[in-house]
Amino acid sequence: MAIAWVLVLVTAGLSLARAGPVPTSKPTTAWRGCDIGRFKSLSPRELEAFKKAKDALEYSLKNWSCNSRLFPRNRDLRQLQVWERPVALEAELALTLKVLETMADRSLGDILDQPLHTLRHIHSQLQACVSAQPPAGPQPRGRLHPWLHRLHEASKKESQGCLEASVLFNLFRLLKKDLECVAVGDLCLKRTSHPGAPLPQFSKATKTRAPGWHSQLTTGS
């Protein structure tokens, strides 16, 4: 009888060995080559360079109108899955770079040199994060798809003046809120009582030149 039990145990052990080890943890979500965590807060010198450029660029805005709101106030990266956030921010930053590079070509001196250098570096890291995601990963859906579509179509449907005003108003939100959310990953919770740092507003002179544009860009969805 003892010999029979030994044979049963040996057989069971061989079956488990052939089946392979049972996974004890979920697959890792870390992406090799993705080092965006360093940008959770920019240096005071970098932020000051952005502020000076933004203040100067405000005075270059001309009369404009928007057919849609590129960056609605209620848009929040926390509403997306963690893997979707770098994708959304990369598209947001790509449009920002395109618009600011166009503005830099209009005899504005070198005031955009440092901001553009910083944005290009961040963009390259974001591209590494996006490309490092598993190729068989999920496709854009839910909230992410309309966000990407809106930014993709903006250059075709909106005037240059609308793009410039939208990008300038959204600049510090991108740098302080969206970038930080992507940089901290899972720590950027979907619901939090901390609203984040207050965002700088456009100067009074700009608002006087284009009344009502502030609410036009930030209300609605």
CORURLIN-V495431 format. One record per backbone hydrogen bond with DSSP energy under -0.5 kcal/mol. NH is the residue of the N-H (numbers start at 1). CO is the residue of the C=O. If there is no record, write none. Layout:
nh->NH co->CO
nh->NH co->CO
This chain:
nh->5 co->1
nh->6 co->2
nh->7 co->3
nh->8 co->4
nh->9 co->5
nh->10 co->6
nh->11 co->7
nh->12 co->8
nh->13 co->9
nh->14 co->10
nh->15 co->11
nh->16 co->12
nh->17 co->13
nh->18 co->14
nh->19 co->15
nh->20 co->16
nh->20 co->17
nh->32 co->30
nh->34 co->31
nh->35 co->33
nh->38 co->35
nh->39 co->36
nh->40 co->37
nh->47 co->43
nh->48 co->44
nh->49 co->45
nh->50 co->46
nh->51 co->47
nh->52 co->48
nh->53 co->49
nh->54 co->50
nh->55 co->51
nh->56 co->52
nh->57 co->53
nh->58 co->54
nh->59 co->55
nh->59 co->56
nh->60 co->57
nh->61 co->58
nh->70 co->68
nh->73 co->218
nh->74 co->220
nh->75 co->72
nh->79 co->76
nh->80 co->77
nh->84 co->81
nh->85 co->81
nh->85 co->82
nh->86 co->82
nh->87 co->83
nh->88 co->84
nh->89 co->85
nh->90 co->86
nh->91 co->87
nh->92 co->88
nh->93 co->89
nh->94 co->90
nh->95 co->91
nh->96 co->92
nh->97 co->93
nh->98 co->94
nh->99 co->95
nh->100 co->96
nh->101 co->97
nh->102 co->98
nh->103 co->99
nh->104 co->100
nh->105 co->101
nh->106 co->103
nh->107 co->105
nh->108 co->104
nh->111 co->108
nh->113 co->110
nh->114 co->110
nh->116 co->112
nh->117 co->113
nh->118 co->114
nh->119 co->115
nh->120 co->116
nh->121 co->117
nh->122 co->118
nh->123 co->119
nh->124 co->120
nh->125 co->121
nh->126 co->122
nh->127 co->123
nh->128 co->124
nh->129 co->125
nh->130 co->126
nh->131 co->127
nh->132 co->128
nh->133 co->130
nh->137 co->134
nh->144 co->141
nh->145 co->141
nh->146 co->142
nh->147 co->143
nh->148 co->144
nh->149 co->145
nh->150 co->146
nh->151 co->147
nh->152 co->148
nh->153 co->149
nh->154 co->150
nh->155 co->151
nh->156 co->153
nh->157 co->153
nh->158 co->154
nh->159 co->65
nh->163 co->159
nh->164 co->160
nh->165 co->161
nh->166 co->162
nh->167 co->163
nh->168 co->164
nh->169 co->165
nh->170 co->166
nh->171 co->167
nh->171 co->168
nh->174 co->170
nh->175 co->171
nh->176 co->172
nh->177 co->173
nh->178 co->173
nh->179 co->174
nh->181 co->177
nh->182 co->178
nh->183 co->179
nh->184 co->180
nh->185 co->181
nh->185 co->182
nh->187 co->184
nh->188 co->185
nh->189 co->187
nh->195 co->193
nh->207 co->203
nh->208 co->204
nh->209 co->205
nh->210 co->206
nh->211 co->208
nh->213 co->210
nh->216 co->212
nh->217 co->213
nh->218 co->214
nh->219 co->215
